[in-house]
Amino acid sequence: MGMPVRIDDTLYEQAKAQAQAERRTIAGQIEFWAMVGKAALDNPDLPIDFVRDLLVARAEGPSLATPFVPEGRRDAR
């Protein structure tokens, strides 16, 4: 269930611009920022870029994933 929340006008405008660039709603952009921030606070040893990329990858699902192949097991072609 959604809840109305008051935020700073500057933050709203930043979210609006970023949401348009990333094809999200403004609320979706703010939720994404909140998820990244929460995950970063829960995992302070991880770089923020890694946290963001991990959340994006999880949202994309396994159909877009590239399988990991260890170097020693690649086929010689």
Secondary structure, 3 states (H helix, E strand, C coil): CCCCCCCCHHHHHHHHHHHHHCCCCHHHHHHHHHHHHHHHHHCCCCCHHHHHHHHHHHHHCHHHCCCCCCHHHCCCC
